[in-house]
Amino acid sequence: MTDRPRILVFAYHNVGYDCLDVLLRRGRHHRVLSHEDSPNEEIWFRSVEGLARQNGIPSTPVLVNTPEWIHRIRQWKPTDLFLYYRSISARIS
């Protein structure tokens, strides 16, 4: 695998999990950015990060609205973005 993901997946919750599952079956190179689970939050949905980890996909729990992450995402130049995330306010392109 190269370091450049073709599909950058911003996902969490069951919808993000189901969509990542479909994307994984298509066999393209992915990278997953998800929310870090809060110890104060009752987690009842499936883990996007866990699914990524089970499939050998790099997964990073991050807050993406920071200059460092915006810069990193721009450098990756993914061909596609999949967004099912709590909040993304930055312009990536």
Secondary structure, DSSP 8 states (H G I E B T S, - for coil): --SS-SEEEEE-HHHHHHHHHHHHHTT--EEEEE----TTS---S--HHHHHHHTT--EEE----SHHHHHHHHHH--SEEEEE-S---S---
